[in-house]
Each structure stands twice: as structure tokens, then as C-alpha cells.
Amino acid sequence: MSRSNWILVVSLTIAIISFPPQWHPYKIKVMMNEWVGVPEYRALPASVVPPSLTAETFCPEDLRLWRKNLIIDDVEVRAEKTCVADNPYLVAAAVKGTNNVSLGTLHASGFTSDAIIKGDDLDGDGDPDEIHIRLEVVELNGGSNIVTSPSTQYSIAPGIFPSLWVFAPKLSGMAVENFESQKARRELRLPAPAIRVEQGDRVIITLENTHYMPHTLHLHGADHQFLDSSGEGNDGVPITSEKPVLPGFSRSYELTPRQSGTMFYHCHVQTHVHAMMGLQGLFIIEANRPNNWVQTLNLGAGLVRAPSVASKEKYDQEYDIHYQDLDSDLVRRVRDSNDPRLITKSMHRDYDITDASADYFLLNGRSFPYTFRESLVIGEEGHRVKLRVVNGGMKAIALHTHGHKFTITHRDGVAIPQVQRRPQDVVALATSQRVDVAIEMSNDGLHAYGPGIWPFHDHQYQGITTDGIGPGGNISAIVYEQYLGVDGWPKTNGVAFDRYFSAAFYRKEIPVWETYGSNLFSDTGIDWILFVRIMVSLVCFLLSLVLLFSKLGQWLTQK
Amino acid sequence: MYLLWYFNIFIKFFITPVFIGLLAFGNVFAQGQHMNHQGMTMKVTDAGFVMNQNLHILPVGCSEVSTDIELRVRAGRKFAVEPGQVFAMDKPVVSVPGCSRLTIVFQNTDSIRHQWMVHGLPKYLYQGGMFHIETHANQTVEGTFILPPEDKSYLIHCDMAQHMEKGMRGMLVVGEGSGRIWSIPGETAYFYRASYLPRYIGLGIGLGLVLLCSLSCTYLVLNRFRSKKLLRKID
């Protein structure tokens, strides 16, 4: 036999022997068992020690003492017991109007002097009835031709920076925290502020389009005329009532709502894109009462720190709850380039919402675990709590409360007759639907089962994840005060939150149960022996193939 | 942002240590009609505000104000003439001599807010190292500040979200300046720039290359066969 024949035989033999026995077909395995017996034990790869976590601070210290009960410019601003509280000066300015507060309060609020103008008391009942609100449009986590990191950064969960558009109150100064920072100032956030007016108020909302795309404002469900007093379109719909507001321009929308209720507002330009980018907020019309100074803007929704007279009559606390979802394929597009022409093409023509899937699920602009910092519903036994809930996402939600059966009092802003009200623990909310929810924290076995930390969340299972990683999404909790630490962090019974406050967890790099049983639930190591066997087998097989074909060629040419 | 970082390094290691003693002479920010907001002087009117206005205090190295310059800068949609630009200043580049007292008359022709903001000024004189004018819709606000003597290029921008990125970016050149700043529409190259090539050009080039390769391979193979046949005929 020639040398090349020897090589052929040897390489073919090595290829066959080194082929991993774990992949032998069943019959071969049985045959090998009969010939040579059962192979030796080979240990499975050892567990990998997970990367050490760099967790964010769960509960930042309240250095400015914003969580306390305060009286600012004669406005009682209630305590907010969560870790992160709304700026109380902003609340006071939203109650009095930026034209009626002291200069110190105005500056501490961050508003411009014309952000919320409150005028005359038209019905003589002790509160202003002429309200002029100014809103701007802000892009968070936007694109740039200077840096690759997002501009005006806002994270919805650790390490997650989706590009967003939002209606923002008119704030003076910079969009970022300070001139060395890329982080958005804390007032620039999702969702758009919940707007609160009183039934019968003469309301003007001026949209100042500070963004580089056209926008409008549509008052969904709120009583408004098709045309305003000057005959201009007032419905905010660029296919029926008006042209959109172009960059650098502004337009005022007018309404004098005759009915109270929880309504909605959103941009109506290319709504399937603009509303899904975040241009949506709650619009609440409070029942008319004497001396009813309502908190005109509730930034980031959540606890109403200066509730209306009507709310105080029946409830101990009131919360604005805004659910949203985001498609990761949409919220990356503004950063693909810095040219508005390319961006508008990418978002309005290349993006196809009929192929979309929601990836991020927000409660008041954040996902779990950030919801635990600022969107807990907190009360005591015996409290009655009102939630005004809107689902602004493209997907329906199935809102569920642990430990409580709530009662729907209003649907789409209209009261449900008393006889039709009943306790329930799941309510389905279609896109843009609103419900007013009453939670009785009375331990009677029906309405509530007693004190604790009771989660509330969307029971459709995507909603409790952040891009498929759970726990995430819109999970929050109803927390009884005895279960709340002094700093506002719930006493979670020994459960560590380090993983959830690590960006790596939501990048899918951390085993979900590692802390409960290291080794048992860790990631596995790599079987390098198997890899070497495959490589040897493959190389020998290829070599023998080459030799075989050259033999074949020789044989053919000789013939 | 690396420019800001560069400015910071410059200020931290060269300027600040030398002039830190200056602070001992008193509060350089105390100016009569101005109010103090978060440690910064503010001149507030209905038309907007000026932050860190400085009419009289000379930066270190200036014995006197070299020149008084008044400049009207207009800002708005209508000055955005470059392709892809949305908001703009009519004078993105402002050149002044060192130690000059610069008054910016900042006119906003839009129905929204705009800002004219300089970064990287000496922090001993300008809190946060900035001078900032904000002008409300269709208003004009003027603000004055005195520049240090050093040749330096400062970034000018509007710090409303996306306004700098979409066109309101410029530079203030003092003396000879210290180089040009990236991404100023109509002036300097964009640091990042989209390709603007036909949509499927990459695919086209790729397919073309594959086609070329396969054709040449076929040619070579055929040629080889032909030559072998020839050789055999000769035999």
C-alpha cells in the first residue's frame, strides 16, 4: 500500500473514533455497548461562578427632604412615602399656577413663569377657572452626530435607554441635569404629565413644538369643540381638523369640559408611531367643588400630592396610573441617524407596526424594579384608595391586584351605576381605555386580606417582563405602611434586589435563581473536550475526503 | 462631549489652581439686581433669562476690557438652511478678541424657547463654567459677559433636547481659537454622518463580486481542461 493509502486509512479511523460517542445513533450505541461495554463516567462541566453584580442604589436618600408633608405657598403638599418623591415645589406651583407662587417656589419647581397660568374665578366659588397650560415636546435618549451614547438620557430600568418622545411641562433652563451630565433632568421623564382641571374650567393647552417632527394634541374623551373660538381646528387630528404643528411653531387647544372623568390626551400625527413613542398622558376632569384648587400637572403620574376636594370626600389617597408598552424595534430608530429626513423615513415608512411586538412594559414611565422606588401604592388598614388607570400601550392589559378585590367605579370617565359595581381582581383594559378603581383596604376577606406587600401588575405574562426577562415590566405593589421602611423601601422579607438593580440582569447575563442555589441554578461551563474531539474528527474526516477524491480523480484519468 | 472633557482638564489643572486665591477677595457673583438661583446669578425677565451675566469683573490676565462688542444672534427654524438641519442660529461662529466684553442680543424668531449657551468658561468667574441666555417665543434677550484673554474655541449650543443635535451648535472663537469644533452645520464636518448611498448598494457590490469570482473560476477551470486536451492531442 502506498503512503497516501495509509494516511487515508489512519485519518478515517481517527475520524470515526474521535466522533463524540454522545452523538452516536441509538443502534450504534447499543452495538458498541455489546462490543466494548459502557464507557467510563465523564463529569458534566462544572458550574460557572456568576459575574459579580454592580447594583444601583435601590433607594436613593431623600437629601432635599421632598418626601415629607409640606406646606409651600399655602398649598398643603402631602407626604409621599416612596423612596423617590415628586418635587413638592413643583406640586405647589401646579396647584397655585406659576403666576401665583413666590419666586422662590417657582425657581425650585423648575417651571417657566408661563408654564401654568391660573386666571379668574368665573363661577365665584373660590378657585380659578381660567387655566392656561403650556406643553413642550422632548426627545429622551435621542440621536446625535457627535456622540454614540444617547442624548438626554432616561432609563426605564437598569441599563435600558429606549428613545422616547414625551409631552413635557414648560421648564426653564437645560434639558440635562448639569452641563457635565448627559442625564435628563428629573422633570423630563415618561409619562407625559397627568393634567388635572375642574369641570367647567376654561382650559387652554398650548402645544409648543420644540421637537424636530410635526405633532398635535388630541383630547381623547374630554369634552371639546371641533373648532376653537377663532375657528381653528381643535381636535388635533391632521386628517380632519387641522395641519400638524411644525417644529418651532405652537398651537392652542381650548376646552370647557362639561363632564368630569378620567380622560386621555395624545399626539394624533402618525398616531401609531407618535403615541407609541410616548406622546400620551392622562387628562383628568375633577368634579366642580368650592375652593377646589386642583394639582394641574402630576409629573410622572403616581401619587396626587394635592388631591381635589371631590377626591378627599371619598378617598384617603389618589394615584394616577399610566400603563405603556414599547416596541424595541421602534424605540431604537431615532438613534440610527441624526438626519430628520432619514429618521422620519425609518419611523414612518420602514417601521411596520403590524409586525410589531411589545418588549418593554411601563408603569408611570418605568419598569420594575424602578417602580418600587416611586410607583408603590401605599396605605393603611381601613384606607380607601382611588386609582385612575389608563392603558396607553398597543397591547391590552389584564390589571390584577394581589390581596385585594377592587371595584371599578368609572369606565372611560363615566360612572358605573351602583348596582352594577362588584369587587373583582382582574380587569381587562383595551388600548387607551380608562378605569377608576377603588381599593378598600379593609381586612374583610373580600376586599382585602390584611396588611402586606401585595403586588399589582398586568396579568398578561409579557407585561411582567422587560424584553422577556422577569421580574420586570409593570410590576408594582400595594404596600401597607407597617411593611415600609423609614427610607420608603418595602420590607421584602429577605428578598435581595441586587440582581434586579443590575443592568447585567436585564442584558440576560445573570442566572435568574443563582442566589437561591449556587451550583444548582448556575450557568454551566464549556465542554472543551467535546470541542477538541469534534475538531479532530472533522479535520481527519476532511483529510480523508480530500485523499479519497484525489484517488477517484486518478482512477478516472487512468481509465 | 470629549471637548467638554478636554476643557475640564484644562480648567482643573491649569486655570483653577492658579486663581483659586481670587475667590478669597469676595463673592464675585454678587451683583445688585440679580438673584441667586442654585448658586448662579440670574437676570430674569418675562422675555427669558440670562445666567452668569458679567458686566465688570475682569478675568485673570485682562488688565482692561479690550473691546466692547455687541452682536445680534437670531435663532429659529427659518435660519436652518443646511440639509437635515431643523433649528439654527444665523451666526453659528462668533469670533472675538481676548478680554472683550461681548453682548449677545439673542433674538428668537420661533414660537418656542431657544437658548444660547457657552461652555468651558473659567469657573472662578462663571458658575459651572457657562454663560446662558434663554429667550422665550418671539422675544429678544440680551446678556453680557467678559471673555478671558486666552485663545480658545468655546462650544455654543441650545441645550433644549435635540436642538444642538439638529442644528443649534456653533463656536465662539476667542483670538486665534484652539482649533475647530466638530459637527457645526455649514462650518465643520459631522463627527458621525450617515452614508446616503443607494439603498441596496452593499448587496449590489457583494453580488457583483461573487459573480466576478465565479466567472473567473469557471474560465480558469475551462482553460485548464482545454490545455490538457491539447496536451493529449500532441501526445
Interface residues (C-beta under 8 A of the other chain):
Chain A: L103 H107 T112 S113 D114 E136 V138 E139 L140 G142 G143 S144 N145 I146 V147 T148 S151 T152 K170 S172 G173 M174 A175 V176 N178 F179 E180 Q182 A184 L188 E208 N209 T210 H211 Y212 L246 P247 G248 F249 S250 S337 N338 D339 P340 R341 L342
Chain B: M1 L4 N8 M35 H37 Q38 V44 D46 F49 M51 G76 R77 P83 G84 V86 F87 D110 S111 I112 R113 Q115 M117 H119 G128 G129 M130 H132 E134 H136 A137 D159 M160 A161 Q162 H163 M164 E165 K166 R169 W182 S183 Y190 F191 Y192 R193 A194
